[in-house]
Amino acid sequence: MAKRCFIHYVTPQKLPLTGGADGQTRVNYDQIFDEAIDRLHTEGRYRVFIDIMRNKGAFPNARCFHGHNGPKPITVWCSNDYLAMGQHPKVIEAMENALHDVGAGSGGTRNIGGNTHLHVELEQELADLHGKDGALLFTSGYVSNDATLSTLAKLLPGCVIFSDELNHASMIAGIRNSGCEKRVFRHNDLEHLEELLAAEDEATPKLIAFESVYSMDGDVAPVHAICDLAEKYNALTYVDEVHAVGMYGKRGGGITERDEAADRIDIIEGTLGKAFGVMGGYIAADTRVIDCIRSYAPGFIFTTSLSPVLVAGVLAAVRHLKGSSEERDAQQGAAASLKAKMRGAGLPVMDSTTHIVPLMVGDPVRAKKISDILLAEYGVYVQPINFPTVPRGTERLRFTPGPAHSEAMMDELVAALVEIWDRMDLELKRAA
Protein backbone atom coordinates (compact mmCIF):
# COMPACT_ATOMS: atom_id res chain seq x y z
CA MET A 1 0.00 0.00 0.00
CA ALA A 2 1.30 3.44 -0.86
CA LYS A 3 2.34 5.71 1.96
CA ARG A 4 -0.23 8.27 2.98
CA CYS A 5 1.15 11.55 1.77
CA PHE A 6 1.47 14.82 3.60
CA ILE A 7 0.87 18.02 1.63
CA HIS A 8 3.77 18.81 -0.69
CA TYR A 9 4.54 22.45 -1.48
CA VAL A 10 6.06 22.59 -4.96
CA THR A 11 8.17 25.64 -5.79
CA PRO A 12 9.15 26.52 -9.35
CA GLN A 13 12.58 25.32 -10.52
CA LYS A 14 13.22 28.87 -11.69
CA LEU A 15 11.59 31.83 -9.99
CA PRO A 16 9.51 34.03 -12.31
CA LEU A 17 11.00 37.49 -12.38
CA THR A 18 9.72 40.81 -13.64
CA GLY A 19 11.11 44.30 -14.06
CA GLY A 20 9.86 46.93 -11.64
CA ALA A 21 9.10 50.56 -12.44
CA ASP A 22 12.34 51.50 -10.71
CA GLY A 23 14.33 49.25 -13.04
CA GLN A 24 15.01 46.62 -10.38
CA THR A 25 14.33 42.91 -10.96
CA ARG A 26 11.56 41.60 -8.74
CA VAL A 27 10.07 38.20 -7.96
CA ASN A 28 6.63 37.79 -9.56
CA TYR A 29 4.73 36.53 -6.52
CA ASP A 30 1.34 36.61 -8.25
CA GLN A 31 2.59 34.22 -10.93
CA ILE A 32 3.91 31.79 -8.32
CA PHE A 33 0.53 31.68 -6.56
CA ASP A 34 -1.40 31.39 -9.84
CA GLU A 35 0.77 28.49 -10.98
CA ALA A 36 0.31 26.71 -7.64
CA ILE A 37 -3.49 26.83 -8.02
CA ASP A 38 -3.30 25.94 -11.73
CA ARG A 39 -1.44 22.73 -10.81
CA LEU A 40 -4.33 21.66 -8.61
CA HIS A 41 -6.84 22.32 -11.41
CA THR A 42 -4.69 20.38 -13.90
CA GLU A 43 -4.45 17.39 -11.56
CA GLY A 44 -8.20 17.46 -10.91
CA ARG A 45 -7.85 17.96 -7.16
CA TYR A 46 -8.77 21.61 -6.66
CA ARG A 47 -11.13 21.69 -3.70
CA VAL A 48 -14.39 23.61 -3.61
CA PHE A 49 -16.13 24.42 -0.32
CA ILE A 50 -19.85 23.84 -0.70
CA ASP A 51 -22.09 26.54 0.79
CA ILE A 52 -24.66 24.75 2.97
CA MET A 53 -26.68 25.14 6.16
CA ARG A 54 -27.82 22.18 8.23
CA ASN A 55 -31.44 22.07 9.36
CA LYS A 56 -31.54 22.00 13.16
CA GLY A 57 -33.27 18.88 14.41
CA ALA A 58 -33.63 17.41 10.91
CA PHE A 59 -30.10 16.28 10.03
CA PRO A 60 -29.03 14.86 7.52
CA ASN A 61 -31.35 17.31 5.75
CA ALA A 62 -29.70 20.62 4.87
CA ARG A 63 -29.92 23.62 2.54
CA CYS A 64 -27.42 24.27 -0.23
CA PHE A 65 -26.71 27.78 -1.53
CA HIS A 66 -24.05 26.72 -4.03
CA GLY A 67 -24.57 27.43 -7.73
CA HIS A 68 -28.19 28.60 -7.70
CA ASN A 69 -30.47 31.30 -6.35
CA GLY A 70 -31.76 30.60 -2.89
CA PRO A 71 -31.45 27.45 -0.81
CA LYS A 72 -31.98 24.00 -2.32
CA PRO A 73 -32.83 21.01 -0.08
CA ILE A 74 -30.08 18.38 0.04
CA THR A 75 -29.13 15.26 2.00
CA VAL A 76 -25.68 15.26 3.62
CA TRP A 77 -23.75 11.97 3.34
CA CYS A 78 -20.24 12.99 4.33
CA SER A 79 -20.49 14.62 7.75
CA ASN A 80 -18.11 13.60 10.52
CA ASP A 81 -20.85 14.43 13.03
CA TYR A 82 -21.32 10.67 12.93
CA LEU A 83 -24.07 10.37 15.54
CA ALA A 84 -25.76 13.74 14.86
CA MET A 85 -24.90 14.83 18.40
CA GLY A 86 -24.47 18.36 17.05
CA GLN A 87 -28.25 18.30 16.67
CA HIS A 88 -29.08 16.59 19.97
CA PRO A 89 -31.49 18.51 22.25
CA LYS A 90 -29.28 17.93 25.33
CA VAL A 91 -26.26 19.40 23.56
CA ILE A 92 -28.10 22.44 22.23
CA GLU A 93 -29.75 23.11 25.58
CA ALA A 94 -26.40 22.87 27.40
CA MET A 95 -24.80 25.33 25.00
CA GLU A 96 -27.69 27.77 25.27
CA ASN A 97 -27.56 27.63 29.07
CA ALA A 98 -23.80 28.17 29.10
CA LEU A 99 -24.09 31.13 26.76
CA HIS A 100 -26.50 32.88 29.10
CA ASP A 101 -24.63 31.80 32.25
CA VAL A 102 -20.99 32.40 31.23
CA GLY A 103 -21.00 34.39 27.99
CA ALA A 104 -19.47 33.64 24.60
CA GLY A 105 -15.69 33.47 24.92
CA SER A 106 -13.28 31.93 27.41
CA GLY A 107 -11.32 35.11 28.01
CA GLY A 108 -7.83 33.86 27.27
CA THR A 109 -5.43 30.96 27.53
CA ARG A 110 -5.86 28.37 30.26
CA ASN A 111 -2.97 30.02 32.11
CA ILE A 112 -4.48 33.51 31.93
CA GLY A 113 -8.21 33.67 32.59
CA GLY A 114 -9.34 30.98 30.16
CA ASN A 115 -9.77 28.13 32.61
CA THR A 116 -13.39 27.59 33.67
CA HIS A 117 -15.07 25.01 35.83
CA LEU A 118 -16.60 23.58 32.63
CA HIS A 119 -13.11 22.88 31.25
CA VAL A 120 -12.18 21.09 34.47
CA GLU A 121 -15.38 19.01 34.43
CA LEU A 122 -14.92 17.97 30.81
CA GLU A 123 -11.33 16.87 31.38
CA GLN A 124 -12.51 14.76 34.32
CA GLU A 125 -15.20 13.15 32.16
CA LEU A 126 -12.73 12.39 29.35
CA ALA A 127 -10.18 10.91 31.75
CA ASP A 128 -12.93 8.70 33.19
CA LEU A 129 -14.10 7.72 29.69
CA HIS A 130 -10.68 6.22 28.93
CA GLY A 131 -9.82 4.98 32.41
CA LYS A 132 -6.92 7.42 32.75
CA ASP A 133 -5.79 9.66 35.59
CA GLY A 134 -6.00 12.87 33.58
CA ALA A 135 -6.96 14.57 30.33
CA LEU A 136 -6.10 17.80 28.56
CA LEU A 137 -8.26 19.86 26.19
CA PHE A 138 -7.05 21.44 22.94
CA THR A 139 -8.80 23.60 20.36
CA SER A 140 -8.82 20.80 17.75
CA GLY A 141 -7.76 17.23 17.13
CA TYR A 142 -5.04 18.51 14.79
CA VAL A 143 -3.58 20.68 17.52
CA SER A 144 -3.73 17.90 20.13
CA ASN A 145 -1.75 15.55 17.86
CA ASP A 146 0.75 18.16 16.73
CA ALA A 147 1.34 19.66 20.17
CA THR A 148 1.53 16.38 22.06
CA LEU A 149 3.73 14.39 19.69
CA SER A 150 6.16 17.24 19.09
CA THR A 151 6.46 17.94 22.81
CA LEU A 152 6.73 14.33 23.93
CA ALA A 153 9.67 13.57 21.68
CA LYS A 154 11.50 16.69 22.79
CA LEU A 155 11.16 15.59 26.41
CA LEU A 156 12.65 12.16 25.62
CA PRO A 157 16.33 12.57 24.65
CA GLY A 158 17.16 10.61 21.50
CA CYS A 159 13.54 9.45 21.08
CA VAL A 160 12.61 7.49 17.97
CA ILE A 161 8.95 7.53 16.88
CA PHE A 162 7.52 4.56 14.98
CA SER A 163 4.63 5.78 12.82
CA ASP A 164 2.09 3.83 10.78
CA GLU A 165 2.34 4.91 7.15
CA LEU A 166 -1.35 5.86 7.03
CA ASN A 167 -1.32 8.11 10.08
CA HIS A 168 -3.13 11.45 10.01
CA ALA A 169 -1.38 14.50 8.62
CA SER A 170 -1.57 16.06 12.10
CA MET A 171 0.40 13.15 13.56
CA ILE A 172 2.98 13.45 10.79
CA ALA A 173 3.24 17.18 11.48
CA GLY A 174 3.78 16.57 15.19
CA ILE A 175 6.49 14.01 14.51
CA ARG A 176 8.22 16.34 12.07
CA ASN A 177 8.00 19.29 14.45
CA SER A 178 9.57 17.21 17.21
CA GLY A 179 12.81 17.01 15.23
CA CYS A 180 13.33 13.43 16.40
CA GLU A 181 14.19 10.34 14.38
CA LYS A 182 11.22 8.52 12.91
CA ARG A 183 10.63 5.08 11.46
CA VAL A 184 7.60 4.57 9.21
CA PHE A 185 6.18 1.04 9.29
CA ARG A 186 3.90 -0.45 6.66
CA HIS A 187 0.22 -0.09 7.49
CA ASN A 188 -0.79 -2.49 10.30
CA ASP A 189 2.26 -4.62 9.47
CA LEU A 190 3.39 -6.10 12.79
CA GLU A 191 6.40 -7.91 11.34
CA HIS A 192 7.73 -4.70 9.83
CA LEU A 193 7.11 -2.79 13.06
CA GLU A 194 8.99 -5.40 15.10
CA GLU A 195 11.86 -5.40 12.60
CA LEU A 196 12.22 -1.64 13.06
CA LEU A 197 11.92 -1.81 16.85
CA ALA A 198 14.50 -4.58 17.11
CA ALA A 199 17.00 -2.55 15.11
CA GLU A 200 17.14 0.21 17.75
CA ASP A 201 19.31 0.24 20.85
CA GLU A 202 17.53 -1.11 23.92
CA ALA A 203 18.26 2.11 25.82
CA THR A 204 16.71 4.37 23.14
CA PRO A 205 13.37 5.97 24.13
CA LYS A 206 10.70 4.73 21.72
CA LEU A 207 7.14 5.76 20.92
CA ILE A 208 4.72 3.86 18.67
CA ALA A 209 2.11 6.18 17.11
CA PHE A 210 -0.90 4.75 15.30
CA GLU A 211 -4.64 5.17 14.78
CA SER A 212 -7.43 2.89 15.96
CA VAL A 213 -9.77 3.46 12.98
CA TYR A 214 -8.24 4.60 9.69
CA SER A 215 -10.88 6.88 8.27
CA MET A 216 -10.18 6.61 4.55
CA ASP A 217 -10.17 2.80 4.33
CA GLY A 218 -12.30 2.06 7.39
CA ASP A 219 -9.99 -0.61 8.82
CA VAL A 220 -8.85 -1.09 12.42
CA ALA A 221 -5.42 -1.40 14.03
CA PRO A 222 -4.40 -4.60 15.87
CA VAL A 223 -4.20 -2.75 19.16
CA HIS A 224 -3.27 -5.62 21.49
CA ALA A 225 -0.60 -6.93 19.13
CA ILE A 226 0.98 -3.46 18.92
CA CYS A 227 0.89 -3.21 22.72
CA ASP A 228 2.62 -6.60 22.94
CA LEU A 229 5.47 -5.24 20.82
CA ALA A 230 5.58 -2.04 22.86
CA GLU A 231 6.00 -4.04 26.06
CA LYS A 232 8.61 -6.32 24.48
CA TYR A 233 10.73 -3.40 23.27
CA ASN A 234 9.97 -0.94 26.09
CA ALA A 235 8.14 1.59 23.92
CA LEU A 236 5.41 4.06 24.80
CA THR A 237 2.13 3.83 22.86
CA TYR A 238 0.14 6.72 21.39
CA VAL A 239 -3.18 6.00 19.67
CA ASP A 240 -5.33 8.43 17.70
CA GLU A 241 -8.99 7.53 18.36
CA VAL A 242 -10.60 10.49 16.58
CA HIS A 243 -12.74 8.31 14.30
CA ALA A 244 -13.66 5.93 17.12
CA VAL A 245 -14.42 7.88 20.31
CA GLY A 246 -18.15 7.98 20.92
CA MET A 247 -18.58 5.30 18.25
CA TYR A 248 -17.21 2.13 19.85
CA GLY A 249 -17.13 0.62 23.31
CA LYS A 250 -19.88 0.31 25.88
CA ARG A 251 -19.50 3.96 26.91
CA GLY A 252 -18.04 5.37 23.69
CA GLY A 253 -14.39 5.08 24.74
CA GLY A 254 -13.39 3.95 21.27
CA ILE A 255 -11.69 0.83 19.92
CA THR A 256 -9.38 0.70 22.94
CA GLU A 257 -12.44 0.38 25.19
CA ARG A 258 -14.19 -2.08 22.87
CA ASP A 259 -11.10 -4.29 22.73
CA GLU A 260 -10.35 -3.84 26.46
CA ALA A 261 -6.95 -2.36 25.68
CA ALA A 262 -7.18 1.18 27.09
CA ASP A 263 -5.12 0.28 30.15
CA ARG A 264 -2.27 -0.84 27.85
CA ILE A 265 -2.13 2.47 25.94
CA ASP A 266 -0.03 5.27 27.40
CA ILE A 267 -1.68 8.18 25.57
CA ILE A 268 -5.11 8.21 23.94
CA GLU A 269 -5.92 11.16 21.67
CA GLY A 270 -9.41 12.05 20.52
CA THR A 271 -11.59 14.71 18.99
CA LEU A 272 -14.70 16.49 20.19
CA GLY A 273 -15.79 17.50 16.68
CA LYS A 274 -16.85 14.15 15.21
CA ALA A 275 -18.99 11.68 17.19
CA PHE A 276 -19.38 14.19 20.03
CA GLY A 277 -20.67 16.73 17.53
CA VAL A 278 -19.07 20.00 18.65
CA MET A 279 -15.40 21.10 18.46
CA GLY A 280 -12.02 20.49 20.06
CA GLY A 281 -9.45 17.80 20.76
CA TYR A 282 -7.88 16.15 23.78
CA ILE A 283 -5.46 13.61 25.17
CA ALA A 284 -6.01 11.24 28.10
CA ALA A 285 -3.05 9.79 29.95
CA ASP A 286 -1.17 9.45 33.22
CA THR A 287 -1.07 12.72 35.19
CA ARG A 288 2.72 12.96 34.68
CA VAL A 289 2.27 13.03 30.91
CA ILE A 290 -0.65 15.46 31.14
CA ASP A 291 1.34 17.80 33.38
CA CYS A 292 4.33 17.72 31.02
CA ILE A 293 2.26 18.53 27.93
CA ARG A 294 0.33 21.20 29.81
CA SER A 295 3.57 22.78 30.95
CA TYR A 296 5.73 22.46 27.83
CA ALA A 297 3.55 22.39 24.68
CA PRO A 298 3.41 25.81 22.96
CA GLY A 299 0.30 24.69 21.04
CA PHE A 300 -1.49 24.46 24.38
CA ILE A 301 0.17 27.21 26.40
CA PHE A 302 -0.27 30.06 23.90
CA THR A 303 -3.74 29.24 22.52
CA THR A 304 -6.98 30.79 23.73
CA SER A 305 -8.97 28.00 25.33
CA LEU A 306 -12.18 26.57 23.93
CA SER A 307 -15.25 28.70 24.47
CA PRO A 308 -17.15 27.49 27.55
CA VAL A 309 -20.23 27.33 25.32
CA LEU A 310 -18.53 24.66 23.20
CA VAL A 311 -17.21 22.88 26.29
CA ALA A 312 -20.71 22.72 27.77
CA GLY A 313 -22.03 21.14 24.58
CA VAL A 314 -19.29 18.52 24.50
CA LEU A 315 -19.81 17.78 28.18
CA ALA A 316 -23.47 17.03 27.51
CA ALA A 317 -22.58 14.84 24.51
CA VAL A 318 -19.94 12.81 26.37
CA ARG A 319 -22.22 12.23 29.35
CA HIS A 320 -25.11 11.22 27.11
CA LEU A 321 -23.08 8.76 25.03
CA LYS A 322 -21.57 7.19 28.14
CA GLY A 323 -25.05 6.02 29.04
CA SER A 324 -26.67 5.55 25.63
CA SER A 325 -25.79 3.02 22.92
CA GLU A 326 -28.88 3.86 20.86
CA GLU A 327 -27.03 6.25 18.56
CA ARG A 328 -24.05 3.91 18.12
CA ASP A 329 -26.24 0.93 17.32
CA ALA A 330 -28.33 2.86 14.80
CA GLN A 331 -25.23 4.23 13.10
CA GLN A 332 -23.61 0.81 12.79
CA GLY A 333 -26.85 -0.57 11.37
CA ALA A 334 -27.04 2.22 8.80
CA ALA A 335 -23.43 1.64 7.70
CA ALA A 336 -23.97 -2.10 7.30
CA SER A 337 -27.17 -1.53 5.34
CA LEU A 338 -25.59 0.97 2.93
CA LYS A 339 -22.61 -1.33 2.28
CA ALA A 340 -24.96 -4.21 1.50
CA LYS A 341 -27.07 -2.10 -0.85
CA MET A 342 -23.99 -0.84 -2.70
CA ARG A 343 -22.55 -4.32 -3.07
CA GLY A 344 -25.89 -5.62 -4.27
CA ALA A 345 -25.96 -2.94 -6.97
CA GLY A 346 -22.44 -3.81 -8.13
CA LEU A 347 -20.89 -0.57 -6.93
CA PRO A 348 -17.18 -0.77 -5.98
CA VAL A 349 -17.59 -0.28 -2.23
CA MET A 350 -14.32 -0.96 -0.45
CA ASP A 351 -14.00 -3.54 2.31
CA SER A 352 -14.50 -1.84 5.65
CA THR A 353 -15.09 -3.25 9.11
CA THR A 354 -16.21 0.08 10.55
CA HIS A 355 -18.80 2.82 10.05
CA ILE A 356 -16.84 4.27 7.10
CA VAL A 357 -18.28 3.46 3.65
CA PRO A 358 -15.66 4.27 0.97
CA LEU A 359 -16.65 3.94 -2.70
CA MET A 360 -13.63 3.56 -4.99
CA VAL A 361 -13.40 5.72 -8.14
CA GLY A 362 -9.65 5.74 -8.79
CA ASP A 363 -9.51 9.03 -10.67
CA PRO A 364 -9.68 12.59 -9.25
CA VAL A 365 -11.52 14.15 -12.20
CA ARG A 366 -14.20 11.45 -12.24
CA ALA A 367 -14.56 11.55 -8.46
CA LYS A 368 -15.19 15.30 -8.60
CA LYS A 369 -17.62 14.94 -11.52
CA ILE A 370 -19.64 12.25 -9.73
CA SER A 371 -19.81 14.46 -6.64
CA ASP A 372 -20.95 17.44 -8.74
CA ILE A 373 -23.69 15.42 -10.49
CA LEU A 374 -24.97 14.01 -7.22
CA LEU A 375 -25.32 17.50 -5.76
CA ALA A 376 -26.73 19.27 -8.84
CA GLU A 377 -29.14 16.59 -10.05
CA TYR A 378 -29.97 14.48 -7.01
CA GLY A 379 -29.54 16.78 -4.02
CA VAL A 380 -26.94 14.43 -2.55
CA TYR A 381 -23.89 15.97 -0.89
CA VAL A 382 -20.72 13.88 -0.66
CA GLN A 383 -17.22 15.24 -1.15
CA PRO A 384 -14.59 13.50 -3.29
CA ILE A 385 -11.49 12.38 -1.40
CA ASN A 386 -8.35 13.01 -3.44
CA PHE A 387 -4.57 13.25 -2.98
CA PRO A 388 -2.96 14.14 -0.58
CA THR A 389 -5.61 12.69 1.75
CA VAL A 390 -5.35 9.35 -0.11
CA PRO A 391 -2.64 8.10 -2.52
CA ARG A 392 -3.00 8.95 -6.20
CA GLY A 393 -5.06 6.38 -8.08
CA THR A 394 -7.22 5.58 -5.03
CA GLU A 395 -9.53 8.61 -5.19
CA ARG A 396 -12.94 7.83 -3.76
CA LEU A 397 -16.24 9.04 -2.37
CA ARG A 398 -16.48 8.58 1.39
CA PHE A 399 -19.96 8.07 2.83
CA THR A 400 -20.73 8.30 6.55
CA PRO A 401 -24.31 7.16 7.09
CA GLY A 402 -25.72 8.07 10.48
CA PRO A 403 -28.63 7.15 12.74
CA ALA A 404 -31.01 9.43 10.81
CA HIS A 405 -30.22 8.16 7.29
CA SER A 406 -33.31 6.13 6.38
CA GLU A 407 -33.57 3.07 4.16
CA ALA A 408 -35.42 5.21 1.61
CA MET A 409 -32.54 7.70 1.54
CA MET A 410 -30.11 4.84 0.98
CA ASP A 411 -32.18 3.39 -1.85
CA GLU A 412 -32.35 6.80 -3.55
CA LEU A 413 -28.60 7.26 -3.14
CA VAL A 414 -27.72 3.85 -4.58
CA ALA A 415 -30.08 4.33 -7.53
CA ALA A 416 -28.46 7.70 -8.27
CA LEU A 417 -24.97 6.21 -8.12
CA VAL A 418 -25.90 3.35 -10.45
CA GLU A 419 -27.34 5.81 -12.99
CA ILE A 420 -24.20 7.95 -12.86
CA TRP A 421 -21.92 4.91 -13.11
CA ASP A 422 -23.79 3.83 -16.25
CA ARG A 423 -23.76 7.37 -17.66
CA MET A 424 -19.98 7.62 -17.22
CA ASP A 425 -19.33 4.07 -18.49
CA LEU A 426 -17.81 2.99 -15.20
CA GLU A 427 -17.75 -0.69 -14.29
CA LEU A 428 -20.51 -2.22 -12.22
CA LYS A 429 -20.12 -5.76 -10.90
CA ARG A 430 -23.74 -6.80 -11.08
CA ALA A 431 -24.66 -10.30 -9.94
CA ALA A 432 -25.35 -12.73 -12.79
Secondary structure, DSSP 8 states (H G I E B T S, - for coil): ------------SS--EEE-TTS-EEE-HHHHHHHHHHHHHHHT-------EEE-TTSTTEEEE-TTSSS-EEEEE---S-TT-GGG-HHHHHHHHHHHHHH-S---S-TTTT---HHHHHHHHHHHHHHT-SEEEEES-HHHHHHHHHHHHHHHSTT-EEEEETT--HHHHHHHHHHT-EEEEE-TT-HHHHHHHHHTS-TTS-EEEEEESEETTTTEE--HHHHHHHHHHTT-EEEEE-TTTTTTSSTTS--HHHHTT-GGG-SEEEEESSSTT-S--EEEEE-HHHHHHHHHH-HHHHTS----HHHHHHHHHHHHHHHH--HHHHHHHHHHHHHHHHHHHTT--B---SSS-EEEE---HHHHHHHHHHHHHHH-EE--EE-TTTS-TT--EEEE---TT--HHHHHHHHHHHHHHHHHTT-------
